[in-house]
Amino acid sequence: MDLALEHIERGSVHDARFGLMLTDNALELAMHELAKSKSAELESWYGREQGYPHKKELEEARGRVFEAKLKFAKLEGLVTEEQARTIALMHDFRNELYHVGLQHEAILPAISSFYFAVACEILANYPMNGFFYPFNIQLPERSKKYFNSRKYSPGEIGDFARACQTMLTRCGHKKGETIRALVDHMDQIIDDADTYLDIVARGVYAGQEKTRDEAIVYYQVWPLSFSREGLTFAKENGFSGATRIELIEWLGKKYPLAFKKDPIKGWRQQVIRLRSKGNAHAALETYVSFMEKTASVREMLYEIAAAAEAEIDRQVDEYRDRQRGD
C-alpha cells in the first residue's frame, strides 16, 4: 500500500496505473488472509466449524478466484455492499490495465486515488486479535515508518489501523474530484458521439440525408438485416416482404433496438444527474454502466463517420487532381 501511495502521489497516468494495480493486489491479499485466518480459527476450536454458516464460501475464498474472496469478505463484514461493488468494478479496471496496458487515461488518476482511499478505509478495520511474529523478524523498510518497534516487539496491534489512516490522510482523496473526472470524461465522449451522429445523418452523397433519429435506427438495422439473428427474428415474427429495403424498414419498426431515436439528449441528462451525485461509489457505477451500455452504438457511429469523412476527403482530392489536370 505504501508503494501504491508513492505512485499515486506522483500524479501521472502511468503511476496511477501502477497505483491502482498495487492497491487491488493489496486488497486481494487481505481478503485471502481473512479466509485463511477464519479457517484456522474454526479448526482450532472443537465443534465451531460445524455451526459456521458459510463453510462453502470460505472454502471457495481460499482458492484463486477473486470474486469468491470478495463474496466472503462481504459475508464476514470486512466490506460493505457498496464497497464490494466498487472493488468489483476496480478489479475489472485492474485487469484491463494489466493485460491490455494503459487505458482510461482521462479518469485513471482520479479513480486510482479513490480506490486507494476505499482500500485504506477497509483495511483500517481489518479484524485483528493479536500481533504475531517470528523470532528475529525484520520488517521491510517501508513498514518501519508505520510501526512502533520495541525491544521485544516489532509493532503494536493498533499500528496497522493507524498506518492505514495515515496513508488515507496522505492520499488526500476528494470525492468531488473523482465525480468531476468521471462526468467530464462522459461529457467529452457524448460530444464526440454528437459530432459523429451529425456526420452520419448528413451522409456523403445527395439523397443520403437522414434525420438523426432515422440515422441511429437505420445504421443499427443495416448490419442486423444481413445477420442470422435479424433474419431469424423476421421469420419468426411475421415479416412478409421480399426486398432488403423492406426488411430494413420492418426491423426498424419491430426489432427491440438498443436505441430507437437520437440518444444524445438522454445521455446529456445522465451527465447532469451524475454531476449532482455526492457519492463517488454511485458515480462510478453510473459511469461504468453508461460506458458499457453505449459502447456498441458509439463504436458504430465512429466507424461510419470515419468512413464518410474518408470518402469526402477522397472526393476532394479527386476534384483537386482534375482541376490541376493531373
C-alpha positions in Angstrom: 0.0 0.0 0.0 2.9 2.4 0.7 4.3 1.7 -2.7 0.9 2.2 -4.3 0.6 5.6 -2.5 4.1 6.6 -3.7 3.0 6.1 -7.3 -0.4 7.8 -6.8 1.2 10.9 -5.3 3.3 11.3 -8.4 0.2 12.1 -10.3 1.0 10.8 -13.8 -1.3 8.4 -15.6 1.5 5.8 -15.7 2.0 6.0 -12.0 -1.8 5.9 -11.4 -1.9 2.7 -13.4 0.7 1.0 -11.1 -1.0 2.6 -8.0 -4.4 1.1 -8.9 -2.9 -2.4 -9.6 -0.9 -2.4 -6.4 -4.0 -1.3 -4.4 -6.0 -4.1 -5.9 -3.3 -6.6 -5.1 -3.2 -5.5 -1.5 -6.9 -5.9 -1.1 -6.9 -9.3 -2.7 -4.1 -10.4 -0.3 -6.1 -9.1 2.7 -9.2 -10.9 1.6 -7.3 -14.1 1.1 -5.7 -13.7 4.6 -9.1 -13.2 6.1 -10.2 -16.5 4.7 -7.1 -18.3 5.9 -7.5 -16.7 9.4 -11.1 -17.7 9.6 -10.3 -21.3 8.6 -7.5 -21.5 11.2 -9.9 -20.2 13.8 -12.6 -22.7 13.1 -10.1 -25.6 13.1 -8.6 -24.5 16.4 -11.9 -24.8 18.3 -13.7 -28.1 18.5 -17.3 -28.0 17.1 -17.1 -24.4 15.9 -16.7 -25.4 12.2 -19.9 -27.4 12.3 -22.0 -24.4 13.2 -20.4 -22.0 10.9 -22.9 -20.9 8.2 -20.5 -20.0 5.4 -18.3 -23.1 5.0 -18.8 -23.4 1.3 -18.0 -19.7 0.7 -15.0 -20.0 3.0 -13.6 -22.9 1.0 -14.1 -21.0 -2.2 -12.4 -17.9 -0.8 -9.3 -19.9 -0.1 -8.9 -20.6 -3.8 -7.7 -18.4 -6.6 -11.0 -16.7 -7.7 -11.1 -13.0 -6.8 -14.9 -12.9 -6.8 -15.1 -15.7 -4.2 -12.8 -13.8 -1.9 -14.8 -10.6 -2.3 -18.0 -12.5 -1.6 -16.6 -14.0 1.6 -15.2 -10.6 2.7 -18.7 -9.2 2.4 -20.2 -12.1 4.4 -17.7 -11.5 7.1 -18.4 -7.8 7.3 -15.0 -6.6 6.1 -16.5 -4.8 3.2 -20.0 -3.3 2.7 -22.2 -4.0 -0.2 -21.3 -0.6 -1.7 -17.6 -1.1 -1.2 -17.9 -4.6 -2.7 -19.5 -3.2 -5.9 -16.7 -0.6 -6.2 -14.0 -3.3 -5.6 -15.5 -5.5 -8.3 -15.5 -2.6 -10.8 -12.0 -1.6 -9.9 -10.8 -5.1 -10.2 -12.1 -5.1 -13.8 -10.2 -1.9 -14.4 -7.1 -3.5 -12.9 -7.4 -6.5 -15.3 -7.6 -4.2 -18.3 -4.6 -2.2 -17.2 -2.6 -5.3 -16.5 -3.4 -7.3 -19.6 -4.1 -4.6 -22.2 -1.8 -1.8 -21.0 -2.5 1.9 -20.3 -6.2 2.5 -20.6 -8.7 5.0 -19.3 -6.2 7.8 -19.2 -8.8 10.6 -18.7 -10.0 9.1 -15.4 -7.1 7.0 -14.2 -5.5 9.4 -11.7 -8.9 10.1 -10.1 -10.1 6.5 -9.8 -6.7 5.3 -8.6 -6.8 7.8 -5.7 -10.4 6.9 -5.0 -9.7 3.1 -4.9 -6.7 3.7 -2.6 -8.9 5.7 -0.2 -11.5 2.9 -0.2 -8.9 0.3 0.4 -7.4 2.3 3.4 -10.9 2.6 4.9 -11.4 -1.1 4.6 -8.0 -2.2 5.8 -8.1 0.2 8.8 -11.0 -2.0 10.1 -9.3 -5.3 9.3 -10.1 -7.6 12.3 -7.0 -8.4 14.4 -7.0 -10.4 17.7 -3.3 -10.2 18.2 0.1 -9.3 16.7 2.1 -12.4 16.0 5.6 -12.5 14.6 8.6 -15.0 14.4 11.7 -14.5 16.4 14.2 -12.0 14.9 11.7 -10.7 12.3 13.0 -8.0 10.1 10.3 -5.6 8.9 10.6 -4.2 5.4 12.0 -0.7 5.3 8.6 0.7 4.1 6.8 -0.8 7.0 9.1 0.5 9.7 7.9 4.1 9.5 4.4 2.9 10.4 5.1 0.5 13.2 6.2 1.4 16.8 9.0 -1.1 17.1 10.1 -2.0 20.7 12.8 -4.2 22.1 10.7 -7.3 22.2 8.1 -6.5 19.5 8.3 -5.1 16.0 5.0 -3.3 16.5 1.7 -3.0 18.4 -1.7 -4.3 17.5 -3.1 -0.8 16.6 -0.2 0.1 14.4 -1.8 -1.4 11.2 -5.0 0.6 11.6 -3.1 3.8 12.3 -0.9 3.2 9.3 -4.0 2.9 7.1 -5.4 6.1 8.5 -2.0 7.9 7.9 -1.9 6.7 4.3 -5.5 7.8 3.8 -4.7 11.3 5.0 -1.6 11.5 2.8 -3.6 10.3 -0.2 -5.8 13.4 0.2 -8.6 11.9 -1.9 -11.6 14.2 -2.6 -14.8 12.6 -3.8 -15.7 15.7 -5.8 -12.6 15.3 -7.9 -13.4 11.7 -8.7 -17.0 12.5 -9.6 -15.8 15.5 -11.7 -13.3 13.4 -13.6 -15.9 10.7 -14.4 -18.5 13.3 -15.5 -16.0 15.3 -17.6 -15.0 12.2 -19.5 -18.6 11.2 -20.1 -19.2 14.7 -21.4 -16.3 14.5 -23.8 -17.5 11.1 -25.1 -21.0 12.4 -25.7 -19.7 15.5 -27.5 -17.7 13.2 -29.8 -20.8 10.9 -30.4 -22.9 14.0 -31.1 -20.4 15.1 -33.8 -20.3 11.6 -35.3 -24.1 11.4 -35.5 -24.2 14.7 -37.4 -21.8 13.4 -39.9 -23.6 10.1 -40.3 -27.0 11.8 -40.7 -25.7 14.2 -43.3 -24.3 11.4 -45.4 -21.9 11.8 -48.3 -23.9 12.0 -51.5 -27.1 13.9 -52.4 -30.2 12.0 -51.3 -28.4 10.2 -48.4 -29.5 12.8 -45.8 -31.5 11.5 -42.9 -32.8 12.9 -39.6 -30.7 12.0 -36.6 -33.5 9.7 -35.4 -33.6 7.9 -38.8 -29.8 7.6 -38.9 -29.5 6.0 -35.5 -32.2 3.4 -36.3 -31.0 2.7 -39.9 -27.4 2.1 -39.0 -28.3 -0.3 -36.2 -30.7 -2.2 -38.5 -28.4 -2.3 -41.6 -25.9 -5.0 -40.3 -28.8 -6.7 -38.5 -30.6 -7.2 -41.8 -27.7 -9.4 -43.0 -27.3 -11.4 -39.8 -28.7 -14.7 -38.8 -30.2 -13.1 -35.7 -32.0 -10.5 -37.8 -33.3 -13.0 -40.4 -34.4 -15.4 -37.8 -36.3 -12.6 -35.9 -38.0 -11.6 -39.1 -39.0 -15.1 -40.0 -40.4 -15.8 -36.5 -42.3 -12.5 -36.2 -44.3 -12.3 -39.4 -42.1 -10.4 -41.9 -43.7 -10.8 -45.3 -41.7 -8.5 -47.5 -39.4 -9.6 -50.4 -36.6 -7.0 -50.5 -33.7 -5.9 -48.3 -35.2 -2.4 -48.2 -38.5 -3.8 -46.9 -36.6 -5.9 -44.3 -34.6 -2.9 -43.1 -37.8 -0.8 -42.7 -39.6 -3.6 -40.9 -36.7 -4.4 -38.5 -36.5 -0.7 -37.7 -40.1 -0.8 -36.5 -40.3 -4.2 -34.9 -36.8 -5.2 -33.6 -36.0 -4.3 -30.0 -33.1 -2.0 -30.8 -31.0 -0.5 -28.1 -31.8 3.0 -29.4 -35.0 3.9 -31.2 -34.1 7.6 -31.6 -31.3 10.1 -31.2 -29.8 9.2 -27.8 -27.7 12.3 -27.2 -30.2 14.3 -25.3 -30.9 11.4 -22.9 -27.1 10.9 -22.4 -26.6 14.6 -21.6 -29.4 14.3 -19.0 -27.5 11.4 -17.4 -24.4 13.7 -17.2 -26.5 16.3 -15.4 -27.8 13.8 -12.9 -24.3 12.4 -12.4 -22.9 15.9 -11.6 -25.4 16.2 -8.8 -24.3 12.9 -7.1 -22.4 13.3 -3.9 -21.4 9.6 -3.7 -18.3 8.6 -5.6 -19.3 4.9 -5.4 -22.6 5.6 -7.1 -20.9 7.9 -9.6 -18.5 5.1 -10.6 -21.4 2.7 -11.1 -23.3 5.1 -13.3 -20.2 5.8 -15.3 -19.3 2.2 -15.9 -23.0 1.3 -16.7 -23.1 4.2 -19.3 -19.8 3.1 -20.9 -20.9 -0.5 -21.2 -24.5 0.2 -22.5 -23.4 2.7 -25.1 -20.2 1.1 -26.3 -21.5 -0.7 -29.4 -23.6 2.3 -30.7 -20.7 4.7 -30.1 -18.3 2.5 -31.9 -20.8 2.2 -34.8 -21.1 6.0 -35.1 -17.4 6.5 -35.0 -16.7 3.9 -37.7 -19.5 5.2 -40.1 -18.4 8.8 -39.5 -14.8 7.9 -40.2 -15.8 6.2 -43.4 -17.9 9.1 -44.5 -15.1 11.6 -43.8 -12.6 9.4 -45.7 -14.9 9.3 -48.7 -15.4 13.1 -48.6 -11.6 13.5 -48.5 -11.2 11.2 -51.4 -13.6 13.2 -53.5 -11.9 16.5 -52.6 -8.5 15.0 -53.6 -10.0 13.7 -56.8 -11.5 17.1 -57.6 -8.2 18.9 -57.0 -6.4 16.5 -59.3 -8.9 17.2 -62.1 -8.5 20.9 -61.5 -4.7 20.6 -61.9 -5.2 18.5 -64.9 -3.3 15.5 -63.4 
